[in-house]
Each structure stands twice: as C-alpha cells, then as structure tokens.
C-alpha cells in the first residue's frame, strides 16, 4: 500500500504536464491487457484515478482506479460498483451523476470539499476522474478503498449475525478459527456450565467428512429446553487449507416429512381395506403408494413394490408375469401411460385386460395435481361373467323370437321396446330409427298408421302400462291392405309384455283369456 501511495504522489506531481504527456498515464482494461478502442479515448487530464465506462461496463481505468473498483466485491455491474465505492465520500453521487444526461459534464465535490469528481459523457461513453491536492487525494483514495472493504465486511457480519444459519471455519489442523454468533450461541446453549463460550470453540457436529467439497450431511443436536432434537443439514466448502461449514436448521422440513409419511400411512391403512388395487406414481413416475389388493391382483412381490419402482419397471413386471395382455406395440402403449396427465383433457385412461385363467381386470388411470398418476385395478371377472351370461340369454331369446313366423315384440314394464324379431322389424317398424328403446306410445302410433281405425291400440297401451294382475287378451285389426291380423298381448315375467301380430285367414273376436304368465 505504501508503494501505491508513493506512485499516487508521483502522479499528482505531474499534474502540470501537457495533455500529450497526461495521455501517457497507463490505462488498464478489465481483462488486464491494453484496451484498444475504435475511437479516441476522452481527455482525462492528469488524474491519477480515472475510469472510462461504455454503458455500465468499465473499458479502461488507471491503476489506482482499478484498485478502487476491485475493493467492491459484489455481483453487480461495474457502474454500480464504482458508485458504491464513491458513496462514502460523495453521499449524493447517484443523483449528481444523473445530471450528465442533460448537462454532458459536471463537477462534484466530496463532503469534505477536498476532492473533486469530474464526470463527462460522450455518447454512450462516460468518464470519471478524481482530482485534488496530492496529500488529500492519496489519503482519500485509501479511505475510499478501506471504506468499501469495511462496508462489505460489515454487511457480511450483519448477515452472519442475523441469519439463523450456523457458520464456522476450521484451519488445516482442524481447529475452529472463526464462528458466527449463531454457532457461539448454540455452544453456550448446549454446555452445562452456563458460562460464556471459550476459544477454541468445541465442535458441535462430529463425524463430518470435511475432505469433500460440497458434501452435505444431516446431523442432530439435543435441545433440552424443547425436550427433542434439532436437525441440521451441513454443507462443507473447502477454500485452500481452510474449511468452511454451514449448518441450516431443517426442523420444519423434518416435521413436514414426518407429517407426509403419517398421511401416506393413513392413506395406506384406508386403502388396505379396498378390494380395488391402487398404485400412485409421483411426478417422477415412481411408485409412492400401493395397497394389499394391488399385490393380489398384480401378482407382484411386495418387496418390489416397496422399492419405489418406476412406472416403466412396474409395467414391465406386469408384462413378465402375464398380468396384462400383450399389446401389439408395447413401447407405444407404455409411453401413453407415462404421458397420461397431458392426455387428461380428453378423458381418463381406461382399458379392460383379459388375462389367462378367465380373469378380467379393469385398469383406470387418473391424473392428479402436481403431475401424479393413480392407477386403479378392479377385478371385474364376475361382472364380465354375468354380462356374458346375460348377453347369451338375450341371444337365445332373440333366436327364439326370430324362429317365429309371426311378428313379435317384448316391452318392459316401463313401456320401452326391449326385443323384437325379424318379422316385426320388417312389417311393423316403418319409421327409421325405430327399434330397441322405442316407447309403447310411439310404437302404437306406428301400428295404427298401418291399420284401419280400431280401439285396440288404446287398450294395448293401457295393458302394457297396467299395474297388478293382468290377463292375456287378443283382438283382430285390419291392415290398410285389407289383410286381417290377430294381435295378442301376453303378460310375462318382470311385468313385461309380449305382443304378437299373426296374419289370419279367419277373423277372430277381441277377447281376453285368464292364461298363465309366460316366462321368456
């Protein structure tokens, strides 16, 4: 510093030299090499401390100017750094320099009046130079540099004192050489003597690998006042022979993790009684929740499921154990599952898997907030069996009706067409779209349109909608073509009704019979 100060005094003594000699002052650019610009540098006079900025970037500075700027070690642009360095001597430096935009050049005095700051603006280039008596300027530069360094040190001290983090530093011999107030307070809190901490401070955390830079460890400390432990995540940073440690309290994180685990366990206990297999995958597509029903339906080992397998690995295991049908393009299908959330706008994923051994699973995938996916596995083997039996019965009934020469139709107790044979569909449903589900009102209108006027249709509607005991009855109607047709109305099981239209060569009267209910 004394050599730099001597150089400053020498430079000040040359203040009366011509402008040509003044331009011989060495300028150092920010990269350490001589700066070459496409335009002449502005006239900085004989100042020993000068700067050239293009925008907010320093492109040239005298040796002392560069030293002053380097005293501000902050992650910001060069223009802001020099303002921070000059602020202790010129408190209103920011507002004063704003005048450059309108005036082009200004001169500002320090708060002591002994140092002058000259500033000029040439397009997007700004120059700053400090001048003053030799003794005062040299002292002022030292004070500015020291003030900037002390300001930064004070800020770091305030941060280390106010933060809840514990910081400490160890030398190559493993001795603690520095610690922030939070660490010292923790030492005093844990020691039983009740006396202030003494140096060298003891190590609060043991068994930490301090040879690996960036390593992280989780440690606990007993907190007697709370009757529990305090948890910390400790980060190790090596700086030459020195090792710096940072301990961050993570009690809230630990409590959140415990609460989450308890919540998951509660869900698991709830899902344990469900017959539906459940598999929940998180955003990373790892299995995080499953219930016992899943192990039964998937035939997967509980140990494998507990290892938090990925969705792809889960599906691969299902495929290997033949617990899913072999898709034609397995990889494409698996990718479709993985992107289920993106496809959720078009509906949830659902497939029916027919497995060996007459087992059938319904697999449903539903997206959840946060990118999670839930897969539900339902054993619908009995449902499928009942459905197949029901469909088989319907096919049998349909075959029986189709074997009849006359037209026949079955209406439910609610008056909807349930079954009809080919003859009925060909002769008595001229309206397009008339079929299963057609109401008795619509059907009777269709019948009436094909026949001459007859009161039988009103009686037919009343019969099909009637409650309680009903008796079979019949009556003749004449088609518009002149053909006579016998219409029979027969009660069957389930309060349903069978309607038969049989063309006749001999007319029949409108009669009712006390017959038995026919089971179809």
ABEGO torsion letter per residue (X at the ends): XAAAAAAAAAAAAAAABBAAAAAABBBBBAAGBBBBBABBBBBAEABABBBBBBEABBABBBAAAAAAAAABBBBBBAAAAAAAAAAAABAAAAAAAAAAAAAGBBBBBBAAGABBBBBBBBEABBBBBBBEBAAAAAAAAAAAAAAAAAAAAAAAAAAAAABABBBBBBBAAGBBABBBAAAAAAAAAABAAGBBBBOBBBBABBGBBAABBGBBBBBBBBBAAAGBBBBBBBBBBBBEABBBBBBBBAAAAAAAAAAAAAAAAAAAAAAAABABBBBBBBAAGBBABBBAAAAAAAGBBAAAAAAGBBAAAAAAAAAAAGABBBBABAAAAAAAAAAAAAAAAAEBBBBBBBBBGGBBBBBBBBBBBGGBBBBBBBBAAAAAAAAAAAAAAAAAAAAAAAABABBBBBBBAAGBBABBBAAAAAAABABBGBBBGBBAAAAAAAAAAABBBBAAAAAAAAAAABBEBBBBBBBBBBBAAGBBBBBBBBBBBGGBBBBBBBBBABBBBBBBBBBBBBBX
